[in-house]
Amino acid sequence: MKGLLETVVRGLGNGSVYALLALGFVIIYKATKVISFAQPALMLAGAVAVSYLVEVTGFYLAVPLAALLIAVLALGIERVAIRPMVGRPVFVVAIITLGIDIVIRVVVNHYIGRDVRQMGDPWGFDQVALGPLVVQERWLAMLAVTAVLVGLLFAFFRYTRYGLAMRAAAYDQETALAQGVSVGAVFALSWGLAGFLAAIAGMFVGTGQGVEQLTWIIALKALPAIILGGLDSLGGAVIGGLTIGVVESLFQSYQGDIAPWLGQNFAVVSPYVVMLLVLLVRPYGLFGTREVERV
């Protein structure tokens, strides 16, 4: 039982990173109806920005500065590359975000180089005892920061003027425009928030293990999270991310003993197996809005 609980805590820690990335995907999708494939590159750029800023400012100041820097970068991307495409087919805009992802990663890889860049984080692989459990400090930090950010994000959407504007635009853009809501500002804000969350996720991905050119692949695990939770559900993104993290952690710990015939690295593909099963049963996700079209 002790080992199982430690495995679950590890999964929740890693899953909180997937949840932050999934929230970015969902925020942009709710505002623009486009899945932004630029999130992996923004995550990588955020991690690299932290690794450079930490040499000058220290870790605790480098993280918010890097997150703001990537948020500004995301705002610029939306204004220059996405805003002119309003009215174009969603598929075309999605392909553009894929191109943006490639361009950003090519540039960022130049600053990573061939070696692994370290984050200078205060946790590394240090462990702490929680009663009978022994867990890594970074998992607890991931959970704590994600909980705070999710709480602030939900409060922002519920109680602030801009949050209400984003909810209105997500519900019906034409009606929001008629009521004086600037849909363009909503688009920009959604990208800025997604960039901020991606940078925080990138920082946590790099803690303990550093950042390398292939680190961006981790962000793809947010896709099963949003499929599981629902493309248009913020709460579903959080639950989906945590669930994917726990599933992956359980397979890492127990699949070799229970089902060795699946291979040694089945945990790597387990999130996508979950995604496939969800698509077969509930294509709109566990908490997503079911769309009904009349023919």
C-alpha positions, 0 to 999 in steps of 0.5 A, spaced: 500 500 500 505 504 501 508 503 494 501 504 491 500 511 494 507 513 493 506 511 485 499 515 486 503 522 488 508 521 483 503 521 478 499 527 481 505 531 481 507 529 473 499 530 472 499 537 474 504 539 469 499 535 464 494 539 467 497 546 466 498 544 459 491 542 458 488 548 460 492 552 455 489 548 450 482 548 452 483 556 454 485 557 446 480 552 444 474 555 448 476 562 445 478 561 438 475 554 436 482 552 434 487 547 437 493 550 438 499 546 436 504 551 439 503 549 446 509 544 446 514 550 443 512 555 448 513 550 454 520 549 451 521 556 450 519 557 457 523 552 460 529 555 456 528 562 459 528 560 466 534 556 465 538 563 462 534 567 467 536 563 473 543 565 472 542 572 473 536 573 478 535 566 482 530 561 481 524 564 484 524 571 480 526 567 474 520 563 474 515 569 474 519 573 469 520 567 464 512 566 464 511 573 463 516 573 457 513 567 454 506 570 455 508 576 451 511 572 446 504 568 445 501 575 445 505 577 439 504 570 435 496 571 436 497 578 433 501 577 428 500 570 425 493 568 428 489 575 428 489 575 420 486 568 419 480 570 423 474 567 418 479 562 415 477 555 416 479 552 423 483 547 419 488 552 416 489 556 423 491 549 426 496 548 421 499 555 422 500 553 429 503 547 427 508 551 423 509 556 429 511 550 433 516 548 429 519 555 428 519 556 435 523 550 437 528 551 431 530 557 434 530 555 442 534 549 440 539 553 438 540 556 445 539 549 448 545 546 444 547 539 444 547 539 452 542 538 457 541 545 460 540 545 468 534 549 471 538 551 478 531 549 481 531 548 489 528 541 489 532 536 484 531 529 486 530 531 494 525 527 498 521 528 504 517 524 508 509 525 509 508 520 514 510 513 512 510 516 505 517 518 502 516 522 496 520 527 491 519 535 493 518 537 486 512 533 486 509 536 492 511 543 489 508 541 482 501 539 486 501 546 490 503 551 484 498 547 480 492 548 485 494 555 486 494 557 479 488 553 477 484 556 483 486 563 481 484 562 474 477 559 476 476 566 480 479 570 474 474 567 469 468 567 475 469 574 478 473 579 473 470 583 468 475 580 463 474 573 465 466 574 464 468 577 457 472 570 455 466 566 458 461 570 453 466 570 447 467 562 448 459 561 449 457 565 443 462 570 439 457 574 435 452 575 441 458 577 445 460 582 439 453 585 439 454 586 447 460 590 446 465 585 448 472 585 444 473 578 441 480 580 439 482 582 446 479 575 448 483 571 443 489 575 445 488 574 452 487 566 451 494 566 448 497 570 453 494 565 459 496 559 455 503 561 454 504 563 461 501 556 463 506 553 458 512 556 461 510 554 468 509 547 466 516 547 462 519 549 468 517 543 472 518 539 466 526 541 467 526 540 474 531 535 476 532 533 469 534 539 466 532 541 459 534 538 452 531 539 445 526 533 445 523 535 452 517 538 448 515 531 446 512 531 454 507 536 452 504 532 447 501 528 453 496 534 454 492 531 448 490 525 451 488 529 457 484 534 454 480 528 450 479 525 456 476 531 460 473 534 454 476 540 449 471 545 452 472 544 459 477 547 464 475 542 470 475 537 465 482 539 463 485 539 470 482 532 472 484 529 465 491 531 466 491 528 473 488 522 471 493 521 465 499 522 470 496 517 475 495 512 469 502 513 466 505 512 473 501 506 475 504 503 468 511 505 470 511 501 477 506 495 476 506 493 468 512 490 468 510 485 473 502 484 471 503 484 464 510 484 461 507 482 455 506 489 453 513 491 453 518 495 457 516 502 455 508 501 455 507 506 460 510 511 454 504 510 450 499 508 455 496 516 455 494 515 448 491 508 449 487 512 454 485 517 449 483 512 444 479 508 449 475 515 450 474 517 443 471 510 442 466 511 448 465 518 449 468 522 443 466 529 446 470 527 453 468 526 460 466 533 461 466 536 454 459 539 451 456 534 446 454 537 440 448 535 436 447 537 429 441 537 425 442 534 418 
